[in-house]
Structures are given as structure tokens and as C-alpha cells.
């Protein structure tokens, strides 16, 4: 007979370890899991909208051009409705002729820029609003004033000094020392030349060609050669400021 196993002679089996705490850390079974992909928002460039009102000066956006345009509007209205004899007297007192430049250069250089030759209907009045507004929005009011004054002052001296020398040597009569000369056209022409340096090439060269062509046409007509030469000189002055203008533009853009 085979022996019957009892509890006393049953082979001992080692107990299994407690794995209840390890089961919680087991990875889940693979299944159809949804993968969450983070959404990346790409910056959308702002659409360029046409804003026609930015072509004209505003008190906050272009204070220099706005205030200057208001002053020119007042002086032009005064010249239209005041007594003609009084207006002529003021023009003569503000004239940047040789006689006044010798006596009171600073005063006449400033006061001569308070009038628009031809009044508000002059093409230079429209150019003033559009060109100086565009230039001031790019480089600021103070720098726009510098460009305008450079053209106004340097072109005036470039045209009047030869007149004085010609009178001195006897090539022109003494009456040339009192040649009536006033207006904003020299400053506007310099501003056109300066602004062209900040435009894209496809717009820069047509602007320069059209404006310079208009000035050359006026010179060919020979109605006022000294003033017409002054316009070409002031345009060249504006073009000569391109390195300075572009540096100012980069500085103004970086500050925004």
C-alpha cells in the first residue's frame, strides 16, 4: 500500500509575496488611445487696410504739419480778404531778398515761410499737406521741420547770394537787391526729395521723375529762372539727406 499523505508529512510550499501594492503601478493595456496634439497658434499678420484719413495731418499724429498748415491757411485767407496794399507791404517785409538777408536774415527766413505764393490753390499747398504728412509719420515732427528748413534756407541762400554778387560786380541793377521772394515752395521741394528716399523703388523713381520734370518744365518757360533754379536745388538738397533720413526712419521705427 502506498502511504497516505497527511498534514504532518505534506511538503511545505513557500508562500507567494504580497503584490497588491505593485498592481497599482502596472501599465495599462494598449488600446485605442486618443493622442492629444497641442494646438500651435500661428501669428496672423494684420491686414493692411486703406486709411485715406492718414494722408492728411492730424493734431496728434502729425502735430508739426497740422499746426503749420493751420497757420498757412490763416495767412492765405488774410492775403485773400485783406487790403491788397497791406498784403503787398507784408510780402515785401517778409521777402528773402538780398537787402533783407543782409539786414535781418533770421527774421525774413522765418516770416517768408508763412506765406503760400499763389494761395491755397497753389500746387505747393497740396504737396505741403500730402508730403509733409507722410514724412512726419515716418520720421517725426522735429526732423521733418529740419528737412523743410534745410531746403528753405539753403535754396534761398543758393539763389540770392549769386544775385548779390552779380549786383556787386555790375552785372545786375541795384533793383535786383529787392527782388520779391517768399513762400514755402523750397521747403516743400526738399521734403519731396527726402520722402522719396523712404519710398519703395517702384514708387520712388516715378515720383522723382514726375516732380523733377515739372520743375524743369517751369525752368524752360523762363518766367522766373531764379525761383525755378531754387526748386531744383532744394529737390537736390532733399535727395542729399537720404542717408540721414533713412537713419532717422530706422530709429523712429525701432522706438515704436
FENRA-V920278 format. One record per residue. N is the residue number from 1. RES is the residue in one small letter. PSI is psi in radians with two decimals (NA if undefined). NEAR is the number of other ideal C-beta (glycine too) atoms within 8 Angstrom. Layout:
# FENRA-V920278
N:RES:PSI:NEAR ; N:RES:PSI:NEAR
This chain:
# FENRA-V920278
1:x:2.48:2 ; 2:x:2.59:3 ; 3:x:2.53:5 ; 4:x:2.23:4 ; 5:x:2.32:5 ; 6:x:3.04:6 ; 7:x:-0.44:4 ; 8:x:-0.61:4 ; 9:x:0.23:6 ; 10:x:2.31:7 ; 11:x:2.44:3 ; 12:x:2.41:4 ; 13:x:2.29:4 ; 14:x:2.34:4 ; 15:x:2.56:4 ; 16:x:2.55:5 ; 17:x:2.70:4 ; 18:x:2.00:5 ; 19:x:0.31:7 ; 20:x:-0.60:5 ; 21:x:-0.43:6 ; 22:x:-0.39:7 ; 23:x:-0.55:7 ; 24:x:-0.45:5 ; 25:x:0.06:4 ; 26:x:2.49:6 ; 27:x:2.66:3 ; 28:x:2.78:5 ; 29:x:2.58:4 ; 30:x:2.42:4 ; 31:x:-2.91:5 ; 32:x:1.42:3 ; 33:x:2.50:5 ; 34:x:2.29:4 ; 35:x:2.16:4 ; 36:x:2.05:4 ; 37:x:2.17:4 ; 38:x:2.40:4 ; 39:x:2.18:4 ; 40:x:2.09:4 ; 41:x:1.98:4 ; 42:x:2.38:4 ; 43:x:2.27:4 ; 44:x:2.11:4 ; 45:x:2.46:4 ; 46:x:2.37:4 ; 47:x:2.41:4 ; 48:x:1.95:4 ; 49:x:2.55:4 ; 50:x:2.14:4 ; 51:x:1.54:5 ; 52:x:-0.51:5 ; 53:x:-0.32:6 ; 54:x:-0.16:8 ; 55:x:-0.33:7 ; 56:x:2.69:8 ; 57:x:2.63:11 ; 58:x:2.73:8 ; 59:x:-0.59:5 ; 60:x:-0.66:4 ; 61:x:-0.72:8 ; 62:x:1.27:12 ; 63:x:-0.67:9 ; 64:x:-0.89:12 ; 65:x:-0.68:15 ; 66:x:-0.86:11 ; 67:x:-0.76:8 ; 68:x:-0.73:9 ; 69:x:-0.64:11 ; 70:x:-0.72:8 ; 71:x:-0.76:9 ; 72:x:-0.61:14 ; 73:x:-0.72:9 ; 74:x:-0.79:8 ; 75:x:-0.59:11 ; 76:x:-0.72:13 ; 77:x:-0.67:9 ; 78:x:-0.76:9 ; 79:x:-0.46:10 ; 80:x:-0.68:7 ; 81:x:-0.20:5 ; 82:x:3.00:8 ; 83:x:2.30:5 ; 84:x:-0.64:6 ; 85:x:-0.68:6 ; 86:x:-0.71:8 ; 87:x:-0.77:11 ; 88:x:-0.69:8 ; 89:x:-0.73:8 ; 90:x:-0.68:9 ; 91:x:-0.79:11 ; 92:x:-0.67:9 ; 93:x:-0.46:7 ; 94:x:-0.03:12 ; 95:x:2.39:14 ; 96:x:0.86:12 ; 97:x:3.03:12 ; 98:x:-0.73:14 ; 99:x:-0.79:8 ; 100:x:-0.62:12 ; 101:x:-0.54:14 ; 102:x:-0.66:7 ; 103:x:-0.98:6 ; 104:x:1.27:6 ; 105:x:-0.80:9 ; 106:x:-0.76:6 ; 107:x:-0.85:8 ; 108:x:-0.51:13 ; 109:x:-0.56:13 ; 110:x:-0.83:8 ; 111:x:-0.50:9 ; 112:x:-0.39:15 ; 113:x:0.18:10 ; 114:x:0.02:9 ; 115:x:2.64:15 ; 116:x:2.00:14 ; 117:x:2.04:9 ; 118:x:-0.12:9 ; 119:x:-2.90:9 ; 120:x:-0.30:8 ; 121:x:-0.07:5 ; 122:x:2.49:10 ; 123:x:-0.51:6 ; 124:x:-0.42:13 ; 125:x:-0.72:14 ; 126:x:-0.76:8 ; 127:x:-0.66:10 ; 128:x:-0.87:15 ; 129:x:-0.86:12 ; 130:x:-0.80:10 ; 131:x:-0.85:12 ; 132:x:-0.56:17 ; 133:x:-0.83:14 ; 134:x:-0.70:10 ; 135:x:-0.72:14 ; 136:x:-0.60:14 ; 137:x:-0.37:8 ; 138:x:-0.65:9 ; 139:x:-0.11:11 ; 140:x:2.85:8 ; 141:x:-0.80:10 ; 142:x:-0.73:7 ; 143:x:-0.58:10 ; 144:x:-0.71:15 ; 145:x:-0.66:9 ; 146:x:-0.79:8 ; 147:x:-0.80:15 ; 148:x:-0.82:13 ; 149:x:-0.61:9 ; 150:x:-0.83:12 ; 151:x:-0.74:18 ; 152:x:-0.81:16 ; 153:x:-0.89:9 ; 154:x:-0.71:11 ; 155:x:-0.62:16 ; 156:x:-0.83:15 ; 157:x:-0.65:9 ; 158:x:-0.43:10 ; 159:x:-0.56:14 ; 160:x:-0.59:13 ; 161:x:-0.79:9 ; 162:x:-0.59:8 ; 163:x:-0.80:14 ; 164:x:-0.71:12 ; 165:x:-0.67:8 ; 166:x:-0.66:10 ; 167:x:-0.67:14 ; 168:x:-0.66:6 ; 169:x:0.01:6 ; 170:x:0.20:5 ; 171:x:-0.33:5 ; 172:x:2.66:7 ; 173:x:2.85:5 ; 174:x:-0.41:5 ; 175:x:-0.36:6 ; 176:x:-0.34:11 ; 177:x:-0.28:11 ; 178:x:0.52:10 ; 179:x:2.24:11 ; 180:x:2.14:8 ; 181:x:1.98:13 ; 182:x:2.93:10 ; 183:x:3.08:12 ; 184:x:0.08:13 ; 185:x:-0.63:12 ; 186:x:-0.76:15 ; 187:x:-0.66:13 ; 188:x:-0.75:15 ; 189:x:-0.70:17 ; 190:x:-0.65:19 ; 191:x:-0.64:17 ; 192:x:-0.81:14 ; 193:x:-0.70:18 ; 194:x:-0.78:15 ; 195:x:-0.62:14 ; 196:x:-0.53:12 ; 197:x:-0.27:13 ; 198:x:-0.07:11 ; 199:x:2.81:9 ; 200:x:2.65:5 ; 201:x:-0.65:6 ; 202:x:-0.34:6 ; 203:x:-0.54:8 ; 204:x:-0.90:11 ; 205:x:-0.67:8 ; 206:x:-0.67:8 ; 207:x:-0.81:12 ; 208:x:-0.74:11 ; 209:x:-0.78:8 ; 210:x:-0.78:8 ; 211:x:-0.78:11 ; 212:x:-0.64:10 ; 213:x:-0.68:8 ; 214:x:-0.72:8 ; 215:x:-0.69:13 ; 216:x:-0.67:9 ; 217:x:-0.73:8 ; 218:x:-0.66:11 ; 219:x:-0.67:11 ; 220:x:-0.61:6 ; 221:x:-0.43:6 ; 222:x:0.66:5 ; 223:x:-0.63:6 ; 224:x:1.33:6 ; 225:x:-0.62:8 ; 226:x:-0.80:10 ; 227:x:-0.70:10 ; 228:x:-0.70:12 ; 229:x:-0.65:10 ; 230:x:-0.63:14 ; 231:x:-0.76:14 ; 232:x:-0.69:13 ; 233:x:-0.76:13 ; 234:x:-0.60:18 ; 235:x:-0.74:15 ; 236:x:-0.62:9 ; 237:x:-0.75:14 ; 238:x:-0.72:19 ; 239:x:-0.64:12 ; 240:x:-0.31:7 ; 241:x:0.06:14 ; 242:x:-0.84:9 ; 243:x:-0.75:6 ; 244:x:-0.74:7 ; 245:x:-0.76:14 ; 246:x:-0.61:10 ; 247:x:-0.74:8 ; 248:x:-0.67:11 ; 249:x:-0.74:11 ; 250:x:-0.69:8 ; 251:x:-0.77:8 ; 252:x:-0.66:11 ; 253:x:-0.70:7 ; 254:x:-0.47:6 ; 255:x:-0.28:5 ; 256:x:NA:4
